[in-house]
Amino acid sequence: MGKILEDLKSRLPGEVKVRDHRAEEMGFGLRSLLVAFTMPDREGVGEELEQTVRGVGGVSEINVERVTRIL
């Protein structure tokens, strides 16, 4: 998981930052990496981030669980 996280961090668009992360066991030997990002409120940045995550080796699936504005 550490290698996946470091690869992800190195590929992030400049204005996107990792705010928090943790790994969870899902069962049957599968693990999930949960990552919280901070990014600007501009058109297309979410889609750009999703494409970046999909391009990281070892990532088989992504799921956006929540989107919120931090003021």
N, CA, C and O atoms as a Maestro MAE file, in Angstrom:
{
 s_m_m2io_version
 :::
 2.0.0
}

f_m_ct {
 s_m_title
 :::
 protein
 m_atom[284] {
  # First column is atom index #
  i_m_mmod_type
  r_m_x_coord
  r_m_y_coord
  r_m_z_coord
  i_m_residue_number
  s_m_chain_name
  s_m_pdb_residue_name
  s_m_pdb_atom_name
  i_m_atomic_number
  :::
  1 25 0.813 -1.190 0.000 1 A "MET " " N  " 7
  2 3 0.000 0.000 0.000 1 A "MET " " CA " 6
  3 2 0.861 1.261 0.000 1 A "MET " " C  " 6
  4 15 0.502 2.262 -0.620 1 A "MET " " O  " 8
  5 25 1.984 1.211 0.687 2 A "GLY " " N  " 7
  6 3 2.858 2.376 0.736 2 A "GLY " " CA " 6
  7 2 3.376 2.762 -0.632 2 A "GLY " " C  " 6
  8 15 3.466 3.949 -0.948 2 A "GLY " " O  " 8
  9 25 3.719 1.772 -1.456 3 A "LYS " " N  " 7
  10 3 4.216 2.046 -2.810 3 A "LYS " " CA " 6
  11 2 3.117 2.676 -3.666 3 A "LYS " " C  " 6
  12 15 3.375 3.611 -4.425 3 A "LYS " " O  " 8
  13 25 1.894 2.161 -3.541 4 A "ILE " " N  " 7
  14 3 0.773 2.727 -4.297 4 A "ILE " " CA " 6
  15 2 0.534 4.173 -3.874 4 A "ILE " " C  " 6
  16 15 0.333 5.037 -4.727 4 A "ILE " " O  " 8
  17 25 0.554 4.447 -2.578 5 A "LEU " " N  " 7
  18 3 0.330 5.805 -2.092 5 A "LEU " " CA " 6
  19 2 1.422 6.757 -2.572 5 A "LEU " " C  " 6
  20 15 1.123 7.870 -3.005 5 A "LEU " " O  " 8
  21 25 2.670 6.338 -2.501 6 A "GLU " " N  " 7
  22 3 3.766 7.199 -2.956 6 A "GLU " " CA " 6
  23 2 3.678 7.458 -4.461 6 A "GLU " " C  " 6
  24 15 3.929 8.576 -4.911 6 A "GLU " " O  " 8
  25 25 3.326 6.440 -5.235 7 A "ASP " " N  " 7
  26 3 3.154 6.618 -6.683 7 A "ASP " " CA " 6
  27 2 2.017 7.589 -6.961 7 A "ASP " " C  " 6
  28 15 2.129 8.456 -7.827 7 A "ASP " " O  " 8
  29 25 0.934 7.443 -6.232 8 A "LEU " " N  " 7
  30 3 -0.211 8.338 -6.394 8 A "LEU " " CA " 6
  31 2 0.183 9.777 -6.078 8 A "LEU " " C  " 6
  32 15 -0.127 10.687 -6.846 8 A "LEU " " O  " 8
  33 25 0.857 9.985 -4.964 9 A "LYS " " N  " 7
  34 3 1.268 11.342 -4.580 9 A "LYS " " CA " 6
  35 2 2.156 11.989 -5.640 9 A "LYS " " C  " 6
  36 15 2.049 13.188 -5.896 9 A "LYS " " O  " 8
  37 25 3.022 11.203 -6.250 10 A "SER " " N  " 7
  38 3 3.933 11.761 -7.252 10 A "SER " " CA " 6
  39 2 3.221 12.135 -8.549 10 A "SER " " C  " 6
  40 15 3.751 12.924 -9.331 10 A "SER " " O  " 8
  41 25 2.039 11.591 -8.791 11 A "ARG " " N  " 7
  42 3 1.300 11.857 -10.030 11 A "ARG " " CA " 6
  43 2 0.202 12.904 -9.885 11 A "ARG " " C  " 6
  44 15 -0.378 13.322 -10.888 11 A "ARG " " O  " 8
  45 25 -0.091 13.330 -8.682 12 A "LEU " " N  " 7
  46 3 -1.215 14.240 -8.463 12 A "LEU " " CA " 6
  47 2 -1.041 15.557 -9.198 12 A "LEU " " C  " 6
  48 15 0.067 16.086 -9.292 12 A "LEU " " O  " 8
  49 25 -2.153 16.085 -9.724 13 A "PRO " " N  " 7
  50 3 -2.104 17.434 -10.290 13 A "PRO " " CA " 6
  51 2 -1.632 18.407 -9.207 13 A "PRO " " C  " 6
  52 15 -1.895 18.190 -8.024 13 A "PRO " " O  " 8
  53 25 -0.947 19.461 -9.597 14 A "GLY " " N  " 7
  54 3 -0.305 20.375 -8.662 14 A "GLY " " CA " 6
  55 2 -1.157 20.902 -7.533 14 A "GLY " " C  " 6
  56 15 -0.660 21.064 -6.418 14 A "GLY " " O  " 8
  57 25 -2.424 21.175 -7.782 15 A "GLU " " N  " 7
  58 3 -3.268 21.782 -6.758 15 A "GLU " " CA " 6
  59 2 -4.006 20.757 -5.897 15 A "GLU " " C  " 6
  60 15 -4.764 21.146 -5.008 15 A "GLU " " O  " 8
  61 25 -3.810 19.480 -6.133 16 A "VAL " " N  " 7
  62 3 -4.455 18.414 -5.360 16 A "VAL " " CA " 6
  63 2 -3.458 17.877 -4.338 16 A "VAL " " C  " 6
  64 15 -2.309 17.583 -4.670 16 A "VAL " " O  " 8
  65 25 -3.914 17.752 -3.086 17 A "LYS " " N  " 7
  66 3 -3.059 17.264 -1.996 17 A "LYS " " CA " 6
  67 2 -3.746 16.110 -1.264 17 A "LYS " " C  " 6
  68 15 -4.972 16.078 -1.158 17 A "LYS " " O  " 8
  69 25 -2.952 15.169 -0.761 18 A "VAL " " N  " 7
  70 3 -3.474 14.095 0.086 18 A "VAL " " CA " 6
  71 2 -3.625 14.674 1.485 18 A "VAL " " C  " 6
  72 15 -2.651 15.132 2.083 18 A "VAL " " O  " 8
  73 25 -4.854 14.653 2.005 19 A "ARG " " N  " 7
  74 3 -5.117 15.172 3.346 19 A "ARG " " CA " 6
  75 2 -4.990 14.084 4.401 19 A "ARG " " C  " 6
  76 15 -4.495 14.338 5.499 19 A "ARG " " O  " 8
  77 25 -5.440 12.861 4.073 20 A "ASP " " N  " 7
  78 3 -5.415 11.754 5.024 20 A "ASP " " CA " 6
  79 2 -5.493 10.450 4.243 20 A "ASP " " C  " 6
  80 15 -5.937 10.431 3.095 20 A "ASP " " O  " 8
  81 25 -5.063 9.367 4.868 21 A "HIS " " N  " 7
  82 3 -5.164 8.057 4.222 21 A "HIS " " CA " 6
  83 2 -5.095 6.955 5.273 21 A "HIS " " C  " 6
  84 15 -4.549 7.144 6.361 21 A "HIS " " O  " 8
  85 25 -5.661 5.799 4.925 22 A "ARG " " N  " 7
  86 3 -5.557 4.614 5.766 22 A "ARG " " CA " 6
  87 2 -5.851 3.387 4.917 22 A "ARG " " C  " 6
  88 15 -6.547 3.471 3.905 22 A "ARG " " O  " 8
  89 25 -5.320 2.262 5.334 23 A "ALA " " N  " 7
  90 3 -5.565 0.990 4.652 23 A "ALA " " CA " 6
  91 2 -6.557 0.179 5.476 23 A "ALA " " C  " 6
  92 15 -6.528 0.218 6.707 23 A "ALA " " O  " 8
  93 25 -7.441 -0.561 4.792 24 A "GLU " " N  " 7
  94 3 -8.412 -1.422 5.458 24 A "GLU " " CA " 6
  95 2 -8.378 -2.800 4.832 24 A "GLU " " C  " 6
  96 15 -8.233 -2.943 3.618 24 A "GLU " " O  " 8
  97 25 -8.513 -3.814 5.675 25 A "GLU " " N  " 7
  98 3 -8.655 -5.192 5.196 25 A "GLU " " CA " 6
  99 2 -10.102 -5.382 4.762 25 A "GLU " " C  " 6
  100 15 -11.026 -5.017 5.489 25 A "GLU " " O  " 8
  101 25 -10.298 -5.954 3.577 26 A "MET " " N  " 7
  102 3 -11.653 -6.167 3.064 26 A "MET " " CA " 6
  103 2 -12.070 -7.633 3.171 26 A "MET " " C  " 6
  104 15 -13.259 -7.942 3.086 26 A "MET " " O  " 8
  105 25 -11.124 -8.525 3.352 27 A "GLY " " N  " 7
  106 3 -11.412 -9.956 3.397 27 A "GLY " " CA " 6
  107 2 -10.871 -10.639 2.160 27 A "GLY " " C  " 6
  108 15 -10.626 -9.990 1.143 27 A "GLY " " O  " 8
  109 25 -10.685 -11.935 2.239 28 A "PHE " " N  " 7
  110 3 -10.182 -12.747 1.133 28 A "PHE " " CA " 6
  111 2 -8.833 -12.246 0.617 28 A "PHE " " C  " 6
  112 15 -8.515 -12.422 -0.560 28 A "PHE " " O  " 8
  113 25 -8.038 -11.624 1.491 29 A "GLY " " N  " 7
  114 3 -6.722 -11.127 1.104 29 A "GLY " " CA " 6
  115 2 -6.734 -9.795 0.374 29 A "GLY " " C  " 6
  116 15 -5.686 -9.329 -0.074 29 A "GLY " " O  " 8
  117 25 -7.884 -9.182 0.248 30 A "LEU " " N  " 7
  118 3 -7.988 -7.887 -0.432 30 A "LEU " " CA " 6
  119 2 -7.835 -6.749 0.571 30 A "LEU " " C  " 6
  120 15 -8.313 -6.824 1.703 30 A "LEU " " O  " 8
  121 25 -7.162 -5.705 0.131 31 A "ARG " " N  " 7
  122 3 -6.989 -4.513 0.957 31 A "ARG " " CA " 6
  123 2 -7.467 -3.301 0.187 31 A "ARG " " C  " 6
  124 15 -7.415 -3.257 -1.042 31 A "ARG " " O  " 8
  125 25 -7.930 -2.326 0.934 32 A "SER " " N  " 7
  126 3 -8.433 -1.090 0.346 32 A "SER " " CA " 6
  127 2 -7.629 0.068 0.909 32 A "SER " " C  " 6
  128 15 -7.336 0.106 2.104 32 A "SER " " O  " 8
  129 25 -7.274 1.009 0.049 33 A "LEU " " N  " 7
  130 3 -6.581 2.220 0.471 33 A "LEU " " CA " 6
  131 2 -7.578 3.367 0.380 33 A "LEU " " C  " 6
  132 15 -8.021 3.730 -0.709 33 A "LEU " " O  " 8
  133 25 -7.926 3.931 1.523 34 A "LEU " " N  " 7
  134 3 -8.868 5.046 1.581 34 A "LEU " " CA " 6
  135 2 -8.067 6.340 1.666 34 A "LEU " " C  " 6
  136 15 -7.241 6.509 2.563 34 A "LEU " " O  " 8
  137 25 -8.314 7.241 0.739 35 A "VAL " " N  " 7
  138 3 -7.532 8.480 0.656 35 A "VAL " " CA " 6
  139 2 -8.478 9.670 0.606 35 A "VAL " " C  " 6
  140 15 -9.439 9.680 -0.163 35 A "VAL " " O  " 8
  141 25 -8.199 10.673 1.433 36 A "ALA " " N  " 7
  142 3 -8.939 11.939 1.404 36 A "ALA " " CA " 6
  143 2 -8.051 12.982 0.729 36 A "ALA " " C  " 6
  144 15 -6.882 13.141 1.080 36 A "ALA " " O  " 8
  145 25 -8.617 13.678 -0.230 37 A "PHE " " N  " 7
  146 3 -7.892 14.697 -0.982 37 A "PHE " " CA " 6
  147 2 -8.465 16.074 -0.701 37 A "PHE " " C  " 6
  148 15 -9.648 16.221 -0.393 37 A "PHE " " O  " 8
  149 25 -7.609 17.078 -0.813 38 A "THR " " N  " 7
  150 3 -8.032 18.476 -0.809 38 A "THR " " CA " 6
  151 2 -7.701 19.014 -2.194 38 A "THR " " C  " 6
  152 15 -6.585 18.859 -2.689 38 A "THR " " O  " 8
  153 25 -8.701 19.653 -2.813 39 A "MET " " N  " 7
  154 3 -8.507 20.174 -4.163 39 A "MET " " CA " 6
  155 2 -9.332 21.433 -4.361 39 A "MET " " C  " 6
  156 15 -10.285 21.674 -3.620 39 A "MET " " O  " 8
  157 25 -8.978 22.232 -5.346 40 A "PRO " " N  " 7
  158 3 -9.738 23.466 -5.587 40 A "PRO " " CA " 6
  159 2 -11.114 23.159 -6.162 40 A "PRO " " C  " 6
  160 15 -11.348 22.098 -6.741 40 A "PRO " " O  " 8
  161 25 -12.009 24.111 -5.986 41 A "ASP " " N  " 7
  162 3 -13.371 23.988 -6.512 41 A "ASP " " CA " 6
  163 2 -13.388 24.574 -7.925 41 A "ASP " " C  " 6
  164 15 -13.784 25.720 -8.137 41 A "ASP " " O  " 8
  165 25 -12.952 23.766 -8.872 42 A "ARG " " N  " 7
  166 3 -12.974 24.209 -10.271 42 A "ARG " " CA " 6
  167 2 -13.441 23.060 -11.153 42 A "ARG " " C  " 6
  168 15 -13.274 21.889 -10.814 42 A "ARG " " O  " 8
  169 25 -14.008 23.404 -12.250 43 A "GLU " " N  " 7
  170 3 -14.545 22.437 -13.210 43 A "GLU " " CA " 6
  171 2 -13.473 21.457 -13.675 43 A "GLU " " C  " 6
  172 15 -12.388 21.866 -14.090 43 A "GLU " " O  " 8
  173 25 -13.779 20.166 -13.606 44 A "GLY " " N  " 7
  174 3 -12.930 19.132 -14.172 44 A "GLY " " CA " 6
  175 2 -11.852 18.566 -13.274 44 A "GLY " " C  " 6
  176 15 -11.243 17.554 -13.621 44 A "GLY " " O  " 8
  177 25 -11.593 19.186 -12.121 45 A "VAL " " N  " 7
  178 3 -10.506 18.693 -11.271 45 A "VAL " " CA " 6
  179 2 -10.831 17.317 -10.691 45 A "VAL " " C  " 6
  180 15 -9.926 16.501 -10.516 45 A "VAL " " O  " 8
  181 25 -12.090 17.043 -10.392 46 A "GLY " " N  " 7
  182 3 -12.472 15.727 -9.875 46 A "GLY " " CA " 6
  183 2 -12.244 14.627 -10.891 46 A "GLY " " C  " 6
  184 15 -11.715 13.567 -10.555 46 A "GLY " " O  " 8
  185 25 -12.638 14.871 -12.133 47 A "GLU " " N  " 7
  186 3 -12.438 13.888 -13.195 47 A "GLU " " CA " 6
  187 2 -10.949 13.674 -13.472 47 A "GLU " " C  " 6
  188 15 -10.508 12.554 -13.729 47 A "GLU " " O  " 8
  189 25 -10.189 14.761 -13.416 48 A "GLU " " N  " 7
  190 3 -8.741 14.662 -13.625 48 A "GLU " " CA " 6
  191 2 -8.105 13.803 -12.521 48 A "GLU " " C  " 6
  192 15 -7.228 12.984 -12.795 48 A "GLU " " O  " 8
  193 25 -8.549 13.995 -11.287 49 A "LEU " " N  " 7
  194 3 -8.033 13.205 -10.173 49 A "LEU " " CA " 6
  195 2 -8.402 11.730 -10.342 49 A "LEU " " C  " 6
  196 15 -7.561 10.858 -10.121 49 A "LEU " " O  " 8
  197 25 -9.641 11.441 -10.728 50 A "GLU " " N  " 7
  198 3 -10.056 10.050 -10.933 50 A "GLU " " CA " 6
  199 2 -9.205 9.366 -11.999 50 A "GLU " " C  " 6
  200 15 -8.804 8.216 -11.820 50 A "GLU " " O  " 8
  201 25 -8.929 10.041 -13.082 51 A "GLN " " N  " 7
  202 3 -8.095 9.467 -14.139 51 A "GLN " " CA " 6
  203 2 -6.668 9.229 -13.643 51 A "GLN " " C  " 6
  204 15 -6.041 8.232 -14.000 51 A "GLN " " O  " 8
  205 25 -6.164 10.137 -12.829 52 A "THR " " N  " 7
  206 3 -4.825 9.971 -12.261 52 A "THR " " CA " 6
  207 2 -4.773 8.731 -11.378 52 A "THR " " C  " 6
  208 15 -3.836 7.939 -11.478 52 A "THR " " O  " 8
  209 25 -5.770 8.555 -10.516 53 A "VAL " " N  " 7
  210 3 -5.808 7.394 -9.616 53 A "VAL " " CA " 6
  211 2 -5.898 6.107 -10.420 53 A "VAL " " C  " 6
  212 15 -5.218 5.131 -10.101 53 A "VAL " " O  " 8
  213 25 -6.725 6.091 -11.456 54 A "ARG " " N  " 7
  214 3 -6.865 4.889 -12.296 54 A "ARG " " CA " 6
  215 2 -5.551 4.508 -12.973 54 A "ARG " " C  " 6
  216 15 -5.331 3.336 -13.279 54 A "ARG " " O  " 8
  217 25 -4.681 5.479 -13.209 55 A "GLY " " N  " 7
  218 3 -3.417 5.228 -13.888 55 A "GLY " " CA " 6
  219 2 -2.308 4.700 -12.990 55 A "GLY " " C  " 6
  220 15 -1.226 4.374 -13.479 55 A "GLY " " O  " 8
  221 25 -2.553 4.612 -11.693 56 A "VAL " " N  " 7
  222 3 -1.536 4.137 -10.751 56 A "VAL " " CA " 6
  223 2 -1.517 2.612 -10.766 56 A "VAL " " C  " 6
  224 15 -2.565 1.974 -10.665 56 A "VAL " " O  " 8
  225 25 -0.325 2.027 -10.892 57 A "GLY " " N  " 7
  226 3 -0.179 0.579 -10.885 57 A "GLY " " CA " 6
  227 2 -0.658 -0.021 -9.574 57 A "GLY " " C  " 6
  228 15 -0.355 0.508 -8.505 57 A "GLY " " O  " 8
  229 25 -1.398 -1.114 -9.643 58 A "GLY " " N  " 7
  230 3 -1.916 -1.773 -8.453 58 A "GLY " " CA " 6
  231 2 -3.327 -1.341 -8.097 58 A "GLY " " C  " 6
  232 15 -3.959 -1.943 -7.229 58 A "GLY " " O  " 8
  233 25 -3.835 -0.298 -8.760 59 A "VAL " " N  " 7
  234 3 -5.212 0.155 -8.513 59 A "VAL " " CA " 6
  235 2 -6.126 -0.572 -9.483 59 A "VAL " " C  " 6
  236 15 -5.988 -0.439 -10.699 59 A "VAL " " O  " 8
  237 25 -7.061 -1.342 -8.938 60 A "SER " " N  " 7
  238 3 -7.970 -2.088 -9.805 60 A "SER " " CA " 6
  239 2 -9.341 -1.436 -9.887 60 A "SER " " C  " 6
  240 15 -10.065 -1.640 -10.861 60 A "SER " " O  " 8
  241 25 -9.704 -0.661 -8.884 61 A "GLU " " N  " 7
  242 3 -11.023 -0.041 -8.864 61 A "GLU " " CA " 6
  243 2 -10.976 1.181 -7.966 61 A "GLU " " C  " 6
  244 15 -10.231 1.204 -6.986 61 A "GLU " " O  " 8
  245 25 -11.772 2.207 -8.296 62 A "ILE " " N  " 7
  246 3 -11.884 3.363 -7.405 62 A "ILE " " CA " 6
  247 2 -13.349 3.611 -7.122 62 A "ILE " " C  " 6
  248 15 -14.224 3.250 -7.910 62 A "ILE " " O  " 8
  249 25 -13.602 4.235 -5.977 63 A "ASN " " N  " 7
  250 3 -14.959 4.565 -5.579 63 A "ASN " " CA " 6
  251 2 -14.916 5.907 -4.854 63 A "ASN " " C  " 6
  252 15 -14.209 6.044 -3.856 63 A "ASN " " O  " 8
  253 25 -15.661 6.898 -5.342 64 A "VAL " " N  " 7
  254 3 -15.756 8.185 -4.681 64 A "VAL " " CA " 6
  255 2 -16.878 8.061 -3.656 64 A "VAL " " C  " 6
  256 15 -18.038 7.866 -4.019 64 A "VAL " " O  " 8
  257 25 -16.535 8.175 -2.388 65 A "GLU " " N  " 7
  258 3 -17.520 7.991 -1.333 65 A "GLU " " CA " 6
  259 2 -18.193 9.293 -0.912 65 A "GLU " " C  " 6
  260 15 -19.365 9.298 -0.534 65 A "GLU " " O  " 8
  261 25 -17.450 10.397 -0.979 66 A "ARG " " N  " 7
  262 3 -18.020 11.646 -0.505 66 A "ARG " " CA " 6
  263 2 -17.282 12.825 -1.120 66 A "ARG " " C  " 6
  264 15 -16.064 12.786 -1.295 66 A "ARG " " O  " 8
  265 25 -18.013 13.850 -1.437 67 A "VAL " " N  " 7
  266 3 -17.430 15.115 -1.906 67 A "VAL " " CA " 6
  267 2 -18.066 16.216 -1.069 67 A "VAL " " C  " 6
  268 15 -19.288 16.278 -0.930 67 A "VAL " " O  " 8
  269 25 -17.227 17.079 -0.516 68 A "THR " " N  " 7
  270 3 -17.730 18.169 0.321 68 A "THR " " CA " 6
  271 2 -16.867 19.399 0.104 68 A "THR " " C  " 6
  272 15 -15.749 19.316 -0.404 68 A "THR " " O  " 8
  273 25 -17.401 20.516 0.494 69 A "ARG " " N  " 7
  274 3 -16.639 21.768 0.435 69 A "ARG " " CA " 6
  275 2 -16.117 22.070 1.837 69 A "ARG " " C  " 6
  276 15 -16.854 21.989 2.819 69 A "ARG " " O  " 8
  277 25 -14.857 22.411 1.912 70 A "ILE " " N  " 7
  278 3 -14.251 22.807 3.174 70 A "ILE " " CA " 6
  279 2 -14.077 24.315 3.119 70 A "ILE " " C  " 6
  280 15 -13.389 24.841 2.244 70 A "ILE " " O  " 8
  281 25 -14.689 24.987 4.036 71 A "LEU " " N  " 7
  282 3 -14.607 26.457 4.055 71 A "LEU " " CA " 6
  283 2 -13.786 26.935 5.205 71 A "LEU " " C  " 6
  284 15 -13.609 28.141 5.378 71 A "LEU " " O  " 8
  :::
 }
 m_bond[283] {
  # First column is bond index #
  i_m_from
  i_m_to
  i_m_order
  :::
  1 1 2 1
  2 2 3 1
  3 3 4 2
  4 3 5 1
  5 5 6 1
  6 6 7 1
  7 7 8 2
  8 7 9 1
  9 9 10 1
  10 10 11 1
  11 11 12 2
  12 11 13 1
  13 13 14 1
  14 14 15 1
  15 15 16 2
  16 15 17 1
  17 17 18 1
  18 18 19 1
  19 19 20 2
  20 19 21 1
  21 21 22 1
  22 22 23 1
  23 23 24 2
  24 23 25 1
  25 25 26 1
  26 26 27 1
  27 27 28 2
  28 27 29 1
  29 29 30 1
  30 30 31 1
  31 31 32 2
  32 31 33 1
  33 33 34 1
  34 34 35 1
  35 35 36 2
  36 35 37 1
  37 37 38 1
  38 38 39 1
  39 39 40 2
  40 39 41 1
  41 41 42 1
  42 42 43 1
  43 43 44 2
  44 43 45 1
  45 45 46 1
  46 46 47 1
  47 47 48 2
  48 47 49 1
  49 49 50 1
  50 50 51 1
  51 51 52 2
  52 51 53 1
  53 53 54 1
  54 54 55 1
  55 55 56 2
  56 55 57 1
  57 57 58 1
  58 58 59 1
  59 59 60 2
  60 59 61 1
  61 61 62 1
  62 62 63 1
  63 63 64 2
  64 63 65 1
  65 65 66 1
  66 66 67 1
  67 67 68 2
  68 67 69 1
  69 69 70 1
  70 70 71 1
  71 71 72 2
  72 71 73 1
  73 73 74 1
  74 74 75 1
  75 75 76 2
  76 75 77 1
  77 77 78 1
  78 78 79 1
  79 79 80 2
  80 79 81 1
  81 81 82 1
  82 82 83 1
  83 83 84 2
  84 83 85 1
  85 85 86 1
  86 86 87 1
  87 87 88 2
  88 87 89 1
  89 89 90 1
  90 90 91 1
  91 91 92 2
  92 91 93 1
  93 93 94 1
  94 94 95 1
  95 95 96 2
  96 95 97 1
  97 97 98 1
  98 98 99 1
  99 99 100 2
  100 99 101 1
  101 101 102 1
  102 102 103 1
  103 103 104 2
  104 103 105 1
  105 105 106 1
  106 106 107 1
  107 107 108 2
  108 107 109 1
  109 109 110 1
  110 110 111 1
  111 111 112 2
  112 111 113 1
  113 113 114 1
  114 114 115 1
  115 115 116 2
  116 115 117 1
  117 117 118 1
  118 118 119 1
  119 119 120 2
  120 119 121 1
  121 121 122 1
  122 122 123 1
  123 123 124 2
  124 123 125 1
  125 125 126 1
  126 126 127 1
  127 127 128 2
  128 127 129 1
  129 129 130 1
  130 130 131 1
  131 131 132 2
  132 131 133 1
  133 133 134 1
  134 134 135 1
  135 135 136 2
  136 135 137 1
  137 137 138 1
  138 138 139 1
  139 139 140 2
  140 139 141 1
  141 141 142 1
  142 142 143 1
  143 143 144 2
  144 143 145 1
  145 145 146 1
  146 146 147 1
  147 147 148 2
  148 147 149 1
  149 149 150 1
  150 150 151 1
  151 151 152 2
  152 151 153 1
  153 153 154 1
  154 154 155 1
  155 155 156 2
  156 155 157 1
  157 157 158 1
  158 158 159 1
  159 159 160 2
  160 159 161 1
  161 161 162 1
  162 162 163 1
  163 163 164 2
  164 163 165 1
  165 165 166 1
  166 166 167 1
  167 167 168 2
  168 167 169 1
  169 169 170 1
  170 170 171 1
  171 171 172 2
  172 171 173 1
  173 173 174 1
  174 174 175 1
  175 175 176 2
  176 175 177 1
  177 177 178 1
  178 178 179 1
  179 179 180 2
  180 179 181 1
  181 181 182 1
  182 182 183 1
  183 183 184 2
  184 183 185 1
  185 185 186 1
  186 186 187 1
  187 187 188 2
  188 187 189 1
  189 189 190 1
  190 190 191 1
  191 191 192 2
  192 191 193 1
  193 193 194 1
  194 194 195 1
  195 195 196 2
  196 195 197 1
  197 197 198 1
  198 198 199 1
  199 199 200 2
  200 199 201 1
  201 201 202 1
  202 202 203 1
  203 203 204 2
  204 203 205 1
  205 205 206 1
  206 206 207 1
  207 207 208 2
  208 207 209 1
  209 209 210 1
  210 210 211 1
  211 211 212 2
  212 211 213 1
  213 213 214 1
  214 214 215 1
  215 215 216 2
  216 215 217 1
  217 217 218 1
  218 218 219 1
  219 219 220 2
  220 219 221 1
  221 221 222 1
  222 222 223 1
  223 223 224 2
  224 223 225 1
  225 225 226 1
  226 226 227 1
  227 227 228 2
  228 227 229 1
  229 229 230 1
  230 230 231 1
  231 231 232 2
  232 231 233 1
  233 233 234 1
  234 234 235 1
  235 235 236 2
  236 235 237 1
  237 237 238 1
  238 238 239 1
  239 239 240 2
  240 239 241 1
  241 241 242 1
  242 242 243 1
  243 243 244 2
  244 243 245 1
  245 245 246 1
  246 246 247 1
  247 247 248 2
  248 247 249 1
  249 249 250 1
  250 250 251 1
  251 251 252 2
  252 251 253 1
  253 253 254 1
  254 254 255 1
  255 255 256 2
  256 255 257 1
  257 257 258 1
  258 258 259 1
  259 259 260 2
  260 259 261 1
  261 261 262 1
  262 262 263 1
  263 263 264 2
  264 263 265 1
  265 265 266 1
  266 266 267 1
  267 267 268 2
  268 267 269 1
  269 269 270 1
  270 270 271 1
  271 271 272 2
  272 271 273 1
  273 273 274 1
  274 274 275 1
  275 275 276 2
  276 275 277 1
  277 277 278 1
  278 278 279 1
  279 279 280 2
  280 279 281 1
  281 281 282 1
  282 282 283 1
  283 283 284 2
  :::
 }
}
